[in-house]
Amino acid sequence: MARTPDHDPDAGMRAVARVRGVREQDSRLGVARAAADEREARRRLDAVVARLAAATDPDAIDPSGFATARLAAAGVAAEVTASRAALASAITLTTVAREHWQRDKTRLSAVELLLERREEQRREERARRERVEVDDLVAVRWLRARDLRDGGAA
């Protein structure tokens, strides 16, 4: 790779940070989607439970009406069971998605922290070089002033 005067020493790390940023954003969107799916599963369960609670015994106590009401109640109870299983699955998916996002966020933060530290080190190195240069200039000026003073008195 050819080195140019405007070469960024952290170009590779910035590329890694961009990739990790995209992954973190995708993970965050995944968490949002999983949370929305969980809310929807909870809403469906609440609706089915409300339907089961609202089911009433038939007015007529004939055997066919009773059997039909029992079948309907059994169907709604099966829906409740299926809705509870779907909710449990959605909760698990949300938990896994949140853990995945947290891991991606931590990885992104690590790269960003490393970039900040590297930039701070470069700033400190520039400041140190500037101090050395200023010290050298002050020393040269002092020597010239001393030489002029000593040379002028002789």
Secondary structure, DSSP 8 states (H G I E B T S, - for coil): ----TT--TTHHHHHHHHHHHHHHHHHHHHHHHHHHHHHHHHHHHHHHHHHHHH----SS--HHHHHHHHHHHHHHHHHHHHHHHHHHHHHHHHHHHHHHHHHHHHHHHHHHHHHHHHHHHHHHHHHHHHHHHHHHHHHHHHHHHHHHHHHHH-
